Amino acid sequence: MTRLPALGDYPDLPTLERAVVDCRACPRLVAWREQVAREKRRAFAGWDYWGRPVPGFGDPQGRVLIVGLAPAAHGANRTGRIFTGDRSGDWLFASLYRTGFANQPTSVSRDDGLALADVWITAPVRCAPPANKPTPDERDRCAPYLDAEFDLLPWQVVVALGGFGWNVVLGHRGWDGAKPKFGHGAEATLPDGRILLGSYHVSQQNTFTGRLTEGMLDAVFLRARDLVDTAHR
């Protein structure tokens, strides 16, 4: 049986990244991510798929932490960088560029020159799940990795993309009692005094239907910027 990792196993981000990339704790996810990497999508037939867990990415000194859900089968599971290579990522990185957190509006591969400033992006589940739906057990096996990022990064504001991420953050940060309701633009002060912001996920289901617009997404990141800048005045 695979031993679940403990927070003390990760003294720094490089150690954490190696542990994430090498993880095989969830048999269903391992089988799925590797099947997708073998069979590929016709449009990406020439790609050498990553096919492994995807580590967090960004500025190690970032004061804003973005928490999504899990890698996309033909996005990050292909490219090896979170939110890279799919339409959800197109929306996210374009917004980060417009709001001053990224040096370019696109993210297509790990060596495309993208650099993030003052922000780190991660996910509660590190492997692409079938139907984009991880099980509670799979989420919980990944929990020490997210805990380690919470511990190692100097974040002050966390942006949860979607209700899944919102509830995961509340659980990880020791929220006791009735949970604040998720919504786009929702805010909650966590027990340690740091701030949780909610945004609709940048999924095609939300962006294609207009439930999430560019202006709405930009407003959340501009609010995050304002919060971290105000804390240092």
Residue pairs with C-beta under 8 A, 6 or more apart in sequence:
2 24
2 25
4 25
4 141
4 144
5 19
5 23
5 144
5 145
6 144
7 144
7 147
7 148
7 151
9 15
9 19
9 144
9 148
10 16
10 19
10 144
10 145
10 148
10 152
12 152
13 56
13 60
13 149
13 152
13 153
16 55
16 145
16 148
16 149
16 152
17 55
17 56
19 145
20 53
20 54
20 55
20 56
20 126
20 145
21 52
21 53
21 55
22 52
22 53
23 53
23 126
23 127
23 145
24 30
25 141
25 142
26 127
26 137
26 138
26 141
26 142
28 129
28 130
28 135
28 138
29 125
29 127
29 128
29 129
29 134
29 138
30 127
32 73
32 127
32 128
32 129
32 130
33 51
33 52
33 53
33 71
33 73
33 77
33 127
33 128
34 51
36 49
36 51
36 73
36 74
36 77
36 128
37 49
37 50
37 51
37 77
37 78
38 49
38 51
40 47
40 49
40 74
41 74
44 74
44 78
47 78
49 77
49 78
50 76
50 77
50 78
50 79
50 80
51 77
52 80
52 127
53 71
53 126
53 127
54 71
54 76
54 77
54 80
54 81
54 82
54 123
54 126
54 127
55 82
55 126
56 82
56 120
56 121
56 122
56 123
56 149
57 81
57 82
57 116
57 120
57 121
57 122
58 66
58 116
58 119
58 120
58 121
59 115
59 116
59 117
59 118
59 119
59 120
60 120
60 153
61 118
61 154
62 116
62 117
62 118
62 119
62 120
62 153
62 154
62 155
63 118
63 119
63 154
63 155
63 156
63 157
63 228
64 101
64 118
64 119
64 120
64 155
64 156
64 157
64 158
64 159
64 221
64 224
64 225
64 228
65 119
65 120
65 121
65 122
65 149
65 150
65 153
65 155
65 157
65 158
65 159
66 92
66 119
66 120
66 121
66 122
66 158
66 159
66 161
67 122
67 123
67 124
67 146
67 158
67 159
67 160
67 161
67 165
67 168
67 169
68 82
68 83
68 121
68 122
68 123
68 124
68 161
68 162
68 165
68 201
69 123
69 124
69 125
69 132
69 134
69 161
69 162
69 164
69 165
69 201
70 123
70 124
70 125
70 126
70 127
70 128
70 129
70 132
70 134
71 77
71 82
71 123
71 125
71 126
71 127
71 128
72 85
72 86
72 88
72 89
72 128
72 132
73 128
73 132
74 85
74 86
75 83
75 84
75 85
75 86
75 88
75 89
76 82
76 83
76 84
76 85
76 86
76 89
76 128
77 127
77 128
78 85
79 85
79 108
79 109
79 110
80 110
81 107
81 109
81 110
82 121
82 122
82 123
83 89
83 92
83 93
83 107
83 121
83 202
84 107
84 108
84 109
84 110
84 114
85 107
85 108
85 109
87 204
87 207
88 201
88 202
88 203
88 204
88 207
89 107
89 202
90 106
90 107
91 202
91 207
91 212
91 214
91 217
92 121
92 161
92 202
92 217
93 102
93 104
93 105
93 106
93 107
93 114
94 105
94 106
94 214
95 214
95 217
95 218
95 221
96 102
96 116
96 119
96 221
97 103
97 104
97 105
98 105
98 214
98 218
99 218
99 221
99 222
99 225
100 117
100 225
101 116
101 117
101 118
101 119
101 221
101 225
102 114
102 115
102 116
102 117
102 119
103 113
103 114
103 115
103 116
103 117
104 112
104 113
104 114
106 112
106 114
107 114
118 225
118 228
120 149
120 153
120 155
122 146
122 149
123 146
123 165
124 134
124 139
124 142
124 143
124 146
124 164
124 165
124 168
125 134
125 138
125 139
125 142
126 142
126 145
127 138
129 135
129 138
139 168
143 172
146 168
146 172
147 172
150 172
150 173
155 194
156 194
156 195
156 227
156 228
156 231
157 194
157 195
157 196
157 197
157 224
157 227
157 228
158 169
158 190
158 194
158 195
158 196
158 197
159 197
159 198
159 199
159 220
159 221
159 224
160 166
160 168
160 169
160 182
160 196
160 197
160 198
160 199
161 199
161 200
161 201
161 202
162 182
162 199
162 200
162 201
162 203
163 182
163 198
164 201
165 201
166 182
166 186
166 196
166 198
167 179
167 182
169 190
169 196
170 179
170 180
170 188
170 190
170 196
173 190
173 191
173 192
173 194
173 196
174 191
175 190
175 191
176 191
180 186
180 188
180 196
182 198
183 198
184 198
184 199
184 200
184 212
184 216
184 220
185 197
185 198
185 199
185 216
185 219
185 220
185 223
186 197
186 198
187 195
187 196
187 197
187 198
187 223
188 195
188 196
189 195
189 196
190 196
195 227
197 220
197 223
197 224
197 227
198 220
199 212
199 216
199 217
199 220
200 206
200 211
200 212
200 216
200 217
201 212
202 212
202 217
205 211
206 212
